[in-house]
Amino acid sequence: MAFIARILLLGSGELGREFVISAKRLGCHVVACDSYPGAPAMQVADAAEVFPMLDGDRLRAVVKAHAPADGLPYFIVPVIEAIRTEVLQELEAEGFTVVPSARAAYMTMNRDRIRELAATGLGLRTSRYRYAESLEEVRAAVAHTGLPCVIKPVMSSSGKGQSTVMDEAGLAAAWDYAVANMRGDRRKVIVEEFIAFEYEITLLTVRTKDGVLFCPPIGHRQERGDYQESWQPTGMAPHLLAEAERMAKAVVDDLGGYGIFGVEFFVTKDAVIFSELSPRPHDTGMVTLLSQNLSEFDLHARAILGLPIPEIRVHSPTASAVILADRDASSFRFEGLAAALALGRPGAAVDVRLFGKPTTRPYRRMGVALAAGPDTDAARRTAMDAAATVRIVYDGG
């Protein structure tokens, strides 16, 4: 079979799965990698490799093993944070293409590096912050940030390990929670000033060979530091949106490379404050599977391959809501799918994506419900109703 490019995907969860589908539609051969067999992206890829991404020797060996001998373009595409990024930098120096760049993967694997780039390197507005590697240092950091504050690991994903602390009595529990849920091998947290924002957004920013493009802003709601629902578009004052776009472009241009970046901002009544950045499709951007003419995964694939991207359009106000597990299990099934899809009606489509994860655990994201509507409030209600209608039934009780 003829392919236009070969892709080594590092991380094979739900975001990786949707990216594989987009890349396969464009004629790519994809090898999906993760630390466990049967991961969602592996189920739709051409081949799979199972190994821990923090094993630098194994990472290098897998990259070399799948390098094409036929001259096809070869892209290493990380979609998770916990990767031995020093090896990616070495591989890039040897001539391999890391998406969007090895520097982007290195800088964003840890929140301290990307925060220093934004706040110190580029002079963007951020919350007050300090780093801490012990509970004693956490207490000292709070003297700078004040209370309430937010404590989160410098290395994690999907908000894991994040806490909002209202008083000093909660600092020890927040430190323990962050340490227990951090990824990788860095026992370090960031302590941030609590921003009383009106709302927060993800600005999907696409860096292409022809320039930088933006998707309409995506609003989202979190619980336990993890995304629960998102909606697009989010109404923003034109001058605030322009400032968010300016800041996002400054960061992605500094990081370099081509692909989609999920740039997160807090928005107050009169200001936009940089929060975080992911150099890959963003979980809140799953709403684009229904909302846009090209999803974030389609955009990522096209930008990587250097293909043309037409005007990015939102069909109608659209929302997503997660479908969560509530216990540990390896044997389960889904019910209620037909009833969830039946909530759709003319002008208000409903869709459900189940991720194919082989096991459940409390709060694990197992799927997402998507709904369009006459406005974002209506779309959010329908998406939440659809997500609640899909039930996980555990075998044996």
C-alpha positions as CSV (number, residue, x, y, z in Angstrom):
1,M,0.0,0.0,0.0
2,A,1.2,3.5,-0.9
3,F,1.5,6.1,1.9
4,I,2.4,9.8,1.9
5,A,4.2,9.8,5.2
6,R,5.0,7.6,8.2
7,I,4.1,8.7,11.7
8,L,5.3,7.4,15.1
9,L,2.6,8.4,17.6
10,L,3.9,8.7,21.2
11,G,0.8,8.3,23.4
12,S,-2.3,6.4,22.3
13,G,-5.2,7.6,24.4
14,E,-8.4,9.2,23.0
15,L,-6.6,12.2,21.6
16,G,-4.2,10.0,19.8
17,R,-7.0,7.8,18.5
18,E,-8.8,10.7,16.8
19,F,-5.5,11.9,15.4
20,V,-4.7,8.5,13.9
21,I,-8.1,8.5,12.2
22,S,-7.4,12.0,10.7
23,A,-3.9,11.0,9.6
24,K,-5.1,7.7,8.1
25,R,-7.7,9.6,6.0
26,L,-4.8,11.6,4.5
27,G,-2.8,8.5,3.6
28,C,-0.4,8.1,6.5
29,H,1.1,5.0,8.0
30,V,0.8,5.3,11.8
31,V,2.6,3.3,14.5
32,A,0.9,4.0,17.9
33,C,3.0,3.7,21.1
34,D,1.9,3.6,24.7
35,S,2.8,1.9,28.0
36,Y,0.0,-0.7,27.8
37,P,-1.4,-2.9,25.0
38,G,-4.8,-2.3,23.4
39,A,-4.7,1.5,24.0
40,P,-7.4,3.4,22.0
41,A,-5.1,4.7,19.2
42,M,-3.5,1.2,18.8
43,Q,-7.0,-0.1,17.8
44,V,-7.0,2.1,14.6
45,A,-3.3,2.3,13.8
46,D,-1.2,0.2,11.4
47,A,1.1,-1.1,14.1
48,A,1.8,-0.7,17.8
49,E,4.7,-0.6,20.2
50,V,4.3,-1.0,24.0
51,F,6.9,0.6,26.2
52,P,7.2,3.3,28.8
53,M,7.8,6.7,27.2
54,L,10.3,7.7,29.9
55,D,12.6,4.9,28.9
56,G,15.0,6.8,26.8
57,D,16.9,3.9,25.4
58,R,13.7,2.1,24.3
59,L,12.3,5.4,22.9
60,R,15.4,5.8,20.7
61,A,15.3,2.2,19.6
62,V,11.6,2.4,18.6
63,V,12.2,5.6,16.6
64,K,15.1,4.0,14.7
65,A,13.2,0.8,14.1
66,H,10.3,2.5,12.4
67,A,12.3,5.0,10.4
68,P,11.3,4.4,6.7
69,A,13.8,3.1,4.3
70,D,11.7,4.3,1.3
71,G,12.4,8.0,1.6
72,L,8.9,8.9,2.9
73,P,8.6,11.8,5.3
74,Y,8.8,10.5,8.9
75,F,7.2,12.4,11.8
76,I,7.5,11.7,15.6
77,V,4.3,13.0,17.1
78,P,4.0,13.2,20.9
79,V,0.5,13.5,22.3
80,I,1.4,13.0,26.0
81,E,3.6,14.9,28.4
82,A,5.5,12.1,30.1
83,I,8.2,11.4,27.5
84,R,12.0,11.4,27.8
85,T,12.2,14.7,25.9
86,E,16.0,14.9,26.1
87,V,16.1,11.9,23.7
88,L,13.7,13.7,21.4
89,Q,16.1,16.7,21.3
90,E,18.9,14.4,20.4
91,L,16.9,12.7,17.7
92,E,15.9,16.0,16.2
93,A,19.6,17.1,16.2
94,E,20.3,13.9,14.2
95,G,17.7,14.9,11.5
96,F,14.4,13.4,12.7
97,T,11.3,15.6,12.7
98,V,9.6,15.9,16.1
99,V,6.1,17.6,16.1
100,P,5.8,20.4,16.5
101,S,9.4,20.5,17.7
102,A,11.6,18.8,20.3
103,R,12.0,22.1,22.1
104,A,8.2,22.4,22.3
105,A,7.9,18.9,23.8
106,Y,10.8,19.7,26.2
107,M,9.4,23.1,27.3
108,T,5.9,22.0,27.9
109,M,6.6,18.6,29.5
110,N,7.0,20.6,32.7
111,R,5.0,23.6,33.7
112,D,7.9,25.5,35.1
113,R,9.7,25.7,31.8
114,I,6.7,27.0,29.8
115,R,5.7,29.4,32.6
116,E,9.2,30.9,32.6
117,L,9.1,31.2,28.8
118,A,5.8,33.0,28.9
119,A,6.3,35.2,31.9
120,T,10.1,36.0,31.8
121,G,11.1,35.2,28.2
122,L,8.1,36.8,26.4
123,G,6.7,39.1,29.1
124,L,3.2,37.7,28.9
125,R,0.8,38.3,31.8
126,T,0.5,35.3,34.1
127,S,-0.6,34.7,37.7
128,R,1.9,35.2,40.5
129,Y,3.7,31.9,41.1
130,R,6.5,30.1,42.9
131,Y,7.9,26.5,42.6
132,A,8.2,24.1,45.5
133,E,9.9,20.7,46.0
134,S,8.7,20.1,49.6
135,L,5.9,21.0,51.9
136,E,8.1,23.6,53.6
137,E,8.7,25.3,50.2
138,V,5.0,25.2,49.5
139,R,4.4,27.2,52.7
140,A,7.1,29.7,51.7
141,A,5.6,30.0,48.2
142,V,2.2,30.9,49.6
143,A,3.8,34.0,51.3
144,H,4.3,35.3,47.7
145,T,1.1,34.1,46.0
146,G,-1.3,34.6,48.9
147,L,-4.4,32.5,49.7
148,P,-6.4,31.1,48.1
149,C,-3.9,29.5,45.8
150,V,-3.7,26.7,43.2
151,I,-1.2,23.9,43.7
152,K,-0.4,21.5,40.8
153,P,2.5,19.2,39.7
154,V,4.9,20.8,37.2
155,M,4.4,17.6,35.2
156,S,0.9,16.0,34.8
157,S,-1.9,15.8,32.3
158,S,-5.6,16.7,32.2
159,G,-5.4,18.6,35.5
160,K,-4.3,15.5,37.6
161,G,-2.9,16.4,41.0
162,Q,-4.4,20.0,41.0
163,S,-6.0,21.5,44.1
164,T,-7.4,24.9,45.0
165,V,-6.4,25.7,48.6
166,M,-8.4,28.1,50.6
167,D,-6.3,28.3,53.8
168,E,-3.0,27.0,55.3
169,A,-4.7,24.0,56.8
170,G,-5.2,22.6,53.3
171,L,-1.6,22.9,52.1
172,A,-0.4,19.5,53.3
173,A,-3.2,17.6,51.7
174,A,-2.7,19.5,48.4
175,W,1.0,18.7,48.4
176,D,0.4,15.0,49.0
177,Y,-2.3,15.0,46.3
178,A,0.0,16.7,43.8
179,V,2.9,14.3,44.5
180,A,0.6,11.2,44.3
181,N,-0.7,12.3,40.9
182,M,2.4,13.8,39.2
183,R,3.8,12.1,36.1
184,G,7.4,11.4,35.3
185,D,10.2,11.7,37.9
186,R,10.2,15.3,39.1
187,R,8.9,15.8,42.6
188,K,8.0,19.5,42.1
189,V,4.9,21.6,42.1
190,I,3.9,25.1,41.0
191,V,2.0,27.3,43.5
192,E,-0.1,29.9,41.8
193,E,-2.1,32.9,42.8
194,F,-5.8,32.1,42.5
195,I,-7.3,34.1,39.7
196,A,-10.9,35.1,40.2
197,F,-11.6,34.8,36.4
198,E,-15.0,35.2,34.8
199,Y,-14.3,32.2,32.5
200,E,-11.4,30.3,31.0
201,I,-10.8,29.4,27.4
202,T,-8.7,27.2,25.2
203,L,-7.5,29.0,22.1
204,L,-6.6,26.3,19.5
205,T,-3.7,27.8,17.6
206,V,-2.5,26.2,14.4
207,R,1.0,27.0,13.3
208,T,1.4,26.2,9.6
209,K,4.0,26.8,6.9
210,D,1.7,29.6,5.6
211,G,1.3,31.3,9.0
212,V,-0.7,31.0,12.3
213,L,-4.4,30.3,12.3
214,F,-6.9,30.3,15.2
215,C,-10.1,28.4,16.0
216,P,-12.9,30.3,17.7
217,P,-12.3,30.2,21.5
218,I,-13.5,27.2,23.5
219,G,-15.0,27.6,26.9
220,H,-14.6,24.9,29.5
221,R,-15.4,23.8,33.0
222,Q,-13.2,21.6,35.2
223,E,-13.6,19.5,38.3
224,R,-10.7,18.0,40.2
225,G,-8.5,19.9,37.8
226,D,-9.9,17.9,34.9
227,Y,-12.1,19.0,32.0
228,Q,-15.8,18.0,32.3
229,E,-17.4,20.0,29.5
230,S,-16.4,22.4,26.8
231,W,-18.3,24.6,24.3
232,Q,-17.6,26.6,21.2
233,P,-17.7,29.4,20.5
234,T,-17.3,31.4,23.7
235,G,-18.3,35.1,23.4
236,M,-15.3,37.4,24.0
237,A,-14.9,41.1,23.7
238,P,-13.0,41.7,20.4
239,H,-10.1,43.4,22.2
240,L,-9.7,40.5,24.7
241,L,-9.8,38.0,21.8
242,A,-7.2,40.0,19.9
243,E,-4.9,40.0,23.0
244,A,-5.3,36.2,23.5
245,E,-4.4,35.7,19.8
246,R,-1.4,38.0,20.2
247,M,-0.1,36.1,23.2
248,A,-0.8,32.7,21.7
249,K,1.1,33.6,18.5
250,A,4.0,34.9,20.5
251,V,4.4,31.6,22.4
252,V,3.9,29.2,19.4
253,D,6.2,31.2,17.2
254,D,8.9,30.9,19.9
255,L,8.4,27.2,20.3
256,G,8.5,26.7,16.5
257,G,7.4,23.8,14.3
258,Y,4.0,23.0,12.7
259,G,0.9,21.6,14.3
260,I,-1.9,22.6,16.7
261,F,-1.3,24.1,20.1
262,G,-3.9,24.2,22.9
263,V,-3.3,27.6,24.6
264,E,-5.2,28.2,27.8
265,F,-6.1,31.6,29.2
266,F,-8.0,32.9,32.2
267,V,-10.3,35.8,31.2
268,T,-11.3,38.5,33.7
269,K,-13.5,41.5,33.0
270,D,-10.7,43.5,31.5
271,A,-7.7,41.2,31.0
272,V,-6.5,37.9,29.5
273,I,-4.0,35.9,31.6
274,F,-1.8,33.2,30.1
275,S,-2.3,29.8,32.0
276,E,-0.8,26.8,30.1
277,L,0.0,25.4,26.7
278,S,0.0,21.9,25.2
279,P,1.8,21.5,21.8
280,R,-0.8,19.0,20.6
281,P,-4.6,18.5,20.4
282,H,-6.3,19.5,23.6
283,D,-8.9,17.5,25.5
284,T,-11.3,20.5,25.6
285,G,-11.0,20.6,21.8
286,M,-12.8,17.4,21.4
287,V,-15.9,19.6,20.9
288,T,-14.4,20.3,17.4
289,L,-15.3,16.8,16.4
290,L,-18.8,18.1,15.8
291,S,-18.5,21.9,15.9
292,Q,-16.0,22.7,13.1
293,N,-15.5,21.9,9.4
294,L,-12.1,20.6,10.4
295,S,-11.6,19.1,13.8
296,E,-8.5,19.9,15.9
297,F,-7.2,16.5,14.8
298,D,-7.7,17.2,11.1
299,L,-5.9,20.5,11.6
300,H,-3.0,18.9,13.4
301,A,-2.6,16.4,10.6
302,R,-2.8,18.9,7.8
303,A,-0.4,21.3,9.5
304,I,2.2,18.5,10.1
305,L,2.0,17.3,6.5
306,G,2.1,20.8,5.1
307,L,-1.3,20.6,3.5
308,P,-3.6,23.5,2.7
309,I,-6.1,24.5,5.4
310,P,-9.2,26.3,4.4
311,E,-11.1,28.9,6.5
312,I,-11.9,27.4,9.9
313,R,-15.6,27.6,10.5
314,V,-18.0,26.7,13.3
315,H,-21.2,25.1,12.0
316,S,-23.3,26.0,15.0
317,P,-22.9,26.4,18.8
318,T,-21.7,23.0,20.1
319,A,-20.7,21.5,23.4
320,S,-19.0,18.3,24.7
321,A,-19.5,16.5,28.0
322,V,-17.4,13.7,29.3
323,I,-18.5,10.1,30.1
324,L,-16.7,9.0,33.3
325,A,-16.1,5.7,35.0
326,D,-16.7,5.4,38.8
327,R,-14.7,2.3,39.7
328,D,-11.9,0.0,38.8
329,A,-12.9,-2.7,36.4
330,S,-11.6,-4.7,33.4
331,S,-15.0,-6.2,32.4
332,F,-17.8,-3.7,31.6
333,R,-20.2,-2.6,28.8
334,F,-22.0,0.5,27.8
335,E,-25.8,1.0,27.8
336,G,-28.0,3.8,26.8
337,L,-26.2,4.7,23.5
338,A,-29.4,4.7,21.4
339,A,-31.3,6.8,23.9
340,A,-28.4,9.3,24.0
341,L,-28.3,9.7,20.3
342,A,-32.1,10.0,20.2
343,L,-31.8,13.3,22.1
344,G,-30.7,14.9,18.8
345,R,-33.2,16.7,16.6
346,P,-33.1,18.9,13.5
347,G,-30.7,21.7,14.0
348,A,-29.4,20.1,17.2
349,A,-27.3,17.1,16.4
350,V,-26.0,14.7,19.0
351,D,-23.0,12.3,18.7
352,V,-21.2,10.1,21.1
353,R,-17.6,8.9,20.9
354,L,-16.5,5.9,23.0
355,F,-12.8,5.7,23.4
356,G,-12.2,1.9,23.6
357,K,-10.2,2.0,26.8
358,P,-9.6,-1.6,28.1
359,T,-10.1,-0.8,31.8
360,T,-11.9,1.7,34.0
361,R,-11.0,3.5,37.2
362,P,-12.7,6.3,39.1
363,Y,-13.1,9.5,37.0
364,R,-11.4,7.9,34.0
365,R,-12.7,9.5,30.8
366,M,-14.3,6.7,28.8
367,G,-16.1,8.7,26.2
368,V,-17.6,12.1,25.2
369,A,-21.0,13.3,24.2
370,L,-21.3,16.0,21.6
371,A,-24.3,18.2,21.0
372,A,-25.1,21.2,18.8
373,G,-27.9,23.7,19.5
374,P,-29.3,27.1,18.9
375,D,-26.9,28.5,21.5
376,T,-24.1,27.2,23.7
377,D,-26.3,27.0,26.8
378,A,-28.8,24.7,25.0
379,A,-25.9,22.7,23.5
380,R,-24.4,22.3,26.9
381,R,-27.6,21.0,28.4
382,T,-28.1,18.5,25.6
383,A,-24.5,17.3,25.8
384,M,-24.7,16.8,29.6
385,D,-28.0,14.9,29.2
386,A,-26.5,12.7,26.5
387,A,-23.4,11.9,28.6
388,A,-25.6,11.0,31.6
389,T,-27.7,8.7,29.4
390,V,-24.8,6.6,28.4
391,R,-24.2,4.2,31.4
392,I,-21.2,2.0,32.2
393,V,-22.4,-1.3,33.4
394,Y,-19.8,-3.4,35.3
395,D,-19.9,-7.1,35.0
396,G,-20.2,-9.0,38.2
397,G,-21.8,-6.2,40.2
